[in-house]
Amino acid sequence: MNAPPVPAPSRAAVCWSGGKDACLAWLRAREAGLDVATFLTMCDAEAASLSHALPRRWLARQVAACRVTWRPVEVPRVPGGYAAAFDAALAALRADGHTHVVFGDIDLAAHRDWIAPRVEAAGLVPVFPLWGEARAALAAEVVARGIRARIVAVDLGRAPVALCGTDYAEVLAAGLPPGVCPCGEDGEFHTAVTFAPGMSAPVPLPDRGIVVEPSPPPLAPTRIARLVVAHEGIPS
């Protein structure tokens, strides 16, 4: 379901990675009439987001600038831990009066097929505002809307390390290497949004350089270049 009719009242949560696709989905959901009240982020025990490895402290500032309530959800490191934590978070959203959950997925059917039934089983409506649209057009829309982002993680089996830490709009303007999706939808890279329409102010992303480390399970074995966010540069 890409853009279901929005009943009144409606209260939505966005599954929030901190990246450009979640941000674009948020903006489109608001424009479609959803009252986006909450951002939901799945996190690990080390206080970082699972998808983009962004520190909770920085994400808290980013979400505060979006003027919504943030729900970080810690995922236990046990078999089935992610599914159990996700289902519990959905149940809590429903209990609090949420009616819809918004996702920034574009065209990876296996992921949508895992998400949608769980959301519906919780009594919520899954919304995929970007679903099925051309990747290049979505990337261009991100830039045209004034969403500013940095590339914070790169799969070195799919893209060069030089992309890590760069400005997303500048990389698109210069041209990505052949075979690299402009949205990073195939896992080539992840981004962190530092400003977007609807945010109260830019959220700087101070860093201490780049580290290269093995990919964590259950991801396929590869090497990931990550931007190391400087905690000391993030205001409390």
Buried (B, 14 or more C-beta within 10 A) or exposed (E): BEBBEBEEEBBBBBBBBBBBBBBBBBBBBBEBEBBBBBBBBBBBEEBBBBBBBBBBBBBBBBBBBBEBBBBBBBBEEEEEEBEEBBBEBBBBBBEEEBBBBBBBBBBEEEEBEEBBEBBBEBEBBBBBBBBEBEBEEBBEBBBEBEBBBBBBBBBBEBBEEEBBBBBBBEBBEEEBEEEBBBBBBBBBBBBBBBBBEBBEEEBEBEBEEBEEEEBEEEEEEEEBBBBBBBEEEBEE
